[in-house]
C-alpha cells in the first residue's frame, strides 16, 4: 500500500510514460477509426516507442490493451473492428502501462469531432469532479473526503456518480488496496499516509447512477442509456499533499 522512495521513483516513470500515450492520442482524429484500430495503435506505441508493457492485456483474461467506452458505456468497453468512432461521440479510453515492474493507470474521455453541448458539459464536469477529488489528497485526510468532493460536484451540476466501480490502490499489481470510492462522507474511511499510491476515477452519468453489464461479460452501460463520462489519474500522497503521477502536458499540477 505505502511505497518506498525507490518504488515511487519507478511508479513516477511509469506514469510519465503513460501520459505520453494520451499525448499521442490527443493528436489522432479518432473520427472514422474503429475502437480496435485505436487499441492496436496504443499497443504499438507502448511496446515499440516506449519499450513498456500494456498491463491490461491478459489481466483477468482480457485480450486487449485498453477499454473503449462510447457514449452510454460507463466502463470496460471492449475494442472491436466493427465499432467505429463517429462525429459527436464521446469515448473514454482507459489505459494501463507497466515499466520495470510497476503499473500506472489513467483514462480520459475524448470528444470526437463536434460533440453536442450536453455531452461537452458532462465531460467537463466529470473532469472537474476528478480534480475536486484529487484536491483532497494529503497526509491525514480520509478516503471519504475524496468521494464526498467528487459526488458533491457531480450532484451540484445535476449528474449522478456510479457506485458500482471505483478507484483503487496500484503498484506492482493493477488493483491493490484500498478501494477509493467516488462517494463518501468527510472524515470517513481510511486515513491517508505519505507514500500511498492509488487511482481516482469518477464515472459521471447524465441520468441514473445504475448500471448493467452486457452479455460479453465486460461492457458496463447506463441503465437508461444516457451518456457517461470518466476521467482517471494515478496519484501519490506526498509529505505536503499530492503528486499526480500520470499528469499530461495539457494539465496543470495542483
N, C-alpha and C positions, 0 to 999 in steps of 0.2 A: 504493500500500500504506500508506505513512505519510501521515497527513492533517495539513494545516496547522491552526493555531488557528482560522482563519476557516472552514475546511471542517468541523472538528469542531463548531463552533457550529451550522452548518446540519444536520449529522447529529444533533446533540442535539435540535434542533427536530423533525426527522422522527421521532425515537424517542419524544418526548413525545406527538406526535400518534398514533402507532401504539399507545402504551399506552392512550390514550383509547378506541381501538376495542375493545380487550379489556375495558376497564371497562364499556363499553356492553353487550358480550356477557354480562358477568357478571350483568347484570340481566334477561337473557332466560330464559324457562323451558326452551327448547330441545326438551323432550319434545313430540312431535307435529309439530315443524317438519320440512319437507324440507330436505335439505342445499342445494338450490337457493335456498330461501327465506332461509336463513342467508347465502348468498353475496350475494343481492340486497340484504338488509338492510345488510350490510357495505359494499357498493358505494355505496349511497345515503349512508351515514354518512360515508364517506371523501370522496366528491365534493361532497356538499351541505353537510354540517355542518362538515367540516374543510377544505374547499377544497383538497384534495390529490388525488393520483393513485394508484389501486391499481396498483402496479408490476408485479404478476404478470400482469395482463390483457394479452394479446398477446405476452408473453415466450415465446420458443421456440414460438410458435403456440398457446399455451394461451389458452382463451377465457373464463376465469373470474378472479375477484379473490382467491380463496383455495383452499386444499386442505382437504377434509373427510375425515379418515381415521378410520373407525369400527372399533373392536374389533380384529380381526386385520389391519386395514390399517395398514401401517407408516408410509407417507407418500404424498403425491401423489394422494390420493383426489379424484375429480372430482365436483363438485356435480351433483345430479340431482333432478328434480321428483318422482321415484318413490321415492327413498331417504329414509325417514322415521326421524328420531331417536326412539328408544323408551326407556322407563324401564329403567334398568340398563345402558345402553350407556356406553362411554367413547368420546369423539371428540376427535381432535386437530384444532384449527383453526390453520392456518399462513397468515399474512397478511404481505404486504409493502406498504409505503407510500412514495411519493416526494413530496417537497416541495422546491421550489427546486433541483432537480437532484440531490438526494441521497436514498438509499434506506435505510430501516430494515426489519428482518426479525425476526419473532418468532412463536412458537407456544405454545399452551397446550393441555393435554389436560383436557377437561371431563368430569365425571361426570354423566350425565343421570339425574336423579331419584335413585332408591335403588340405586346400583351395589353389587354384591356385594362382600364383604370382600376377596376375592382381587384384584379389579380395583382397589379403593381402595389396596391395598398397593402394587401395581405402579405406579400413578400417583404415589403418594408417593415411592417410591424413584427413579423417573425424574426427578422434580423435584429431589430431593436430589442425584442424580448431576450434573445440570446445575450446581447451586451448588457442588458439590465441584470441578468443572472451573473455574468462574469464579474460585474462591478461589485458584487457582494463578497467575492473571494478574498480572504485574508486570514492569517492565523487568528484563532479564537472565534471566528464566525462559525455558523452552523449550516449544514446542508439545507435545512428548512428555509434559511434566508434566501438561498438561490431560487428554490422553487416558488416561494412566495412572490419574489420580484418578477419572475417570468410570467406566472399566471395573472398577477395583478395587471401587468402591462397589456397582456392579450385581452383580458376581460374589459378593461377600460376602453379598448378600441372595438369592442363588440364581437370578439372572437372567443373560441374555446381552445383549450390546451389538451392534447392527447395524454391520457394517463397510463395507457397500456404499455408504452415504451418510454425509455428514459436514458439519461447519460450513465456513465459507468467508469470505474477505475480502469486504468490501462497501463501497460508496461511491457513486460515480456509476453504477456497474454493480452489478447484483444479485449477481453471482458474480465475485469477484476473487480473486487470490492473497492469502494462501496457503490451502491446504486445511487444515482443522482436524479431524483425526481424533479419533474417540471411543475410540481405543486408543493405546497408546504406551509408551515407557519413560522414566523420569526422566532429564532431561538430553539427551534425543534431540530431533531436529528443529530447526526454525528458532528462533533466539534472539529473544525479544520486545523491541520497542523502543517507546519513548514515541511515541504518535500512531498506532500501528497500530489498525485497527478490523476486527473480524471477528465472526462468529456462533459460538456454542457451542450445539450442538443434539443431545444424545444421544437415540437411539431404543433403548428398552429392551424386551426381549421376555421373556415368561414361559418360552418354550421355546427352540428353536433360534434362533441368530442369522441363519440363512439365509433368503433372501427369494426371491420370484418376482414378475415383472411380469405383470399381467393383459393380456388381449387388447386393451384400449383403448390400450395403449402408455404409460400414465401410472401407473395404480394399482399400488402395491407392497404385497404381502401377505406374511405369515409363511408359510413352507413347511408348518408343522404346524398352521396355522390357530389358534394360540394368540394371546393378546392382546399388543398392543404399545402403548407409551405414549411420548410425546415432549414435550420442552419445549425452548424456544429463546429466547435473548436476543442482541441485538447489543451488543457491549462494546467499549470503547476502553481501550487501555493508557495510563495516566497516569504522571506522574513518580513517584508513590508507590505505585501499584497498579493498580486497575481502576475504571472507571465503567461502569455498566450503562445504556446509552442508552435502552433500552425498558422500564425499570423501571416497574411498575404500583403503584397506591396500596396494594394489599393485600400488597405485598412490602417488605422492609426491605433497604436497601443494605448491602453488606459493610462 
